[in-house]
Amino acid sequence: NEKVADELNLESVKIPGISLTQLDGLIASLREKIQVQDQKLKALAAELPSLKAAIGDIEQRMNYTRVHQSGTSLADDKLMLLQGWAPADNQREISDYLELKAVYFDVADPTPDDEVPIKFKNNKFARLFEPIAELYMLPKYNEIDLTPYFAPFYMVFFGLSLGDVGYGLFLFTAATLAKILQKSKLSTSMKAILSLVQVLGASTMVTGLLTGGFFGFALYDLDWPIVQALKEKAFFDNNRMFMLSLVLGVVQVLFGMCMKVFNRIKQQGFKYSLSTVGWIVLLVSFIVAALLPNALPMFGTVHLIVLIPAALLIYFYNSPDKNPFLNLGIGLWDTYNMATGLLGDVLSYVRLFALGLSGGILASVFNSLAAGMSPDNAIAKPIVYVLIFLIGHAINIFMNTLGAIVHPVRLTFVEFYKNSEFEGGGKKYSPFRK
């Protein structure tokens, strides 16, 4: 047979070890097994709620045992002393419960040395930004929670960093559809995240009107009366966007210094905040003198009347408990740090302009690629154009959204928190309850 095949130049083919009928039977058998396994999985899935309840019960007993073991035994193990923390809002509820039990309890305010856990108490808007605050550190018990104060800045910074009306519309629409279509399946935390995405998407749509970008296209090139009217009121060129980023930096840094004043008043007392008040007055006076020289001439009589008290506060009240000469030295050192640090802090906000500009350029590049790489074929041209457009903008949205999340976080935790004199190190309140 091999000789005949060679002579006739035939190709030899091996016959399978199993017939087609046997393969069909094997496939049918495997499908039946898959159906059986699916039925078993569905039966097990029905037990998930009871399993979760059992796990929760075990965790509660573990927590109870942990608390029981952490108590201090007294009077030959006949008494046990337990100490815990509770929000002031729940004091009456807890007291009423303990009065029904055979226990003695005492309610006391925390001392400055106590490590008191903290619980956020924010409005609906600021609550959306609590996960961002938790990325760094929680505030101490005696510190001001900065979440509601950085939240509006973060919202605006995100919008400027992404800087495209179309991208903002995409984020807002995607988050809204997810909340509507998956309403019953979403956890509380996921709903909060989607609400945050909606807020950030809306911010991007509004701030995107400053540059007029819409998926890389120049929105203000449209010769529509409403668009041109909007352009006259809202359009910012690159120079104005650059200045806007610097102005926002100055505003947030000064606002952070104001928060530093309130933090010091809360933690140490008013006199410890006087040096920071002096710096705020000094910096604001220079800004006003530079912007409004007719109203406040630089180093004029009125300006000097403002500068002299500010300088006295800076150089003699930075450490009220120390002697004046030491205060003067510390004040000079603070002056050096302020002169170098504040400039660097404000310049850091230029990244908002740079991110928005680079994202807009990449978006227009993908549009050009989609138009330039599309063939002349009437059928293939729109298909290729749409594919390049979708893939390019998907990449750009992902990368720019990542940058729009990370860089405002950096500005918040480095520049704003530093100028607010945020220490952090707090522990989140975890209630002991069923």
Secondary structure as GFF3:
##gff-version 3
##sequence-region A 1 434
A	DSSP	alpha_helix	2	7	.	.	.	ID=ss1
A	DSSP	alpha_helix	20	45	.	.	.	ID=ss2
A	DSSP	alpha_helix	48	70	.	.	.	ID=ss3
A	DSSP	beta_strand	72	74	.	.	.	ID=ss4
A	DSSP	beta_strand	79	81	.	.	.	ID=ss5
A	DSSP	three_ten_helix	88	90	.	.	.	ID=ss6
A	DSSP	alpha_helix	91	99	.	.	.	ID=ss7
A	DSSP	alpha_helix	124	127	.	.	.	ID=ss8
A	DSSP	alpha_helix	130	134	.	.	.	ID=ss9
A	DSSP	alpha_helix	147	162	.	.	.	ID=ss10
A	DSSP	alpha_helix	165	181	.	.	.	ID=ss11
A	DSSP	alpha_helix	188	208	.	.	.	ID=ss12
A	DSSP	beta_strand	213	214	.	.	.	ID=ss13
A	DSSP	beta_strand	217	218	.	.	.	ID=ss14
A	DSSP	three_ten_helix	219	221	.	.	.	ID=ss15
A	DSSP	alpha_helix	225	234	.	.	.	ID=ss16
A	DSSP	alpha_helix	238	267	.	.	.	ID=ss17
A	DSSP	three_ten_helix	270	273	.	.	.	ID=ss18
A	DSSP	alpha_helix	274	291	.	.	.	ID=ss19
A	DSSP	alpha_helix	301	316	.	.	.	ID=ss20
A	DSSP	alpha_helix	324	347	.	.	.	ID=ss21
A	DSSP	alpha_helix	350	372	.	.	.	ID=ss22
A	DSSP	alpha_helix	380	410	.	.	.	ID=ss23
A	DSSP	pi_helix	411	416	.	.	.	ID=ss24
A	DSSP	alpha_helix	417	419	.	.	.	ID=ss25
###
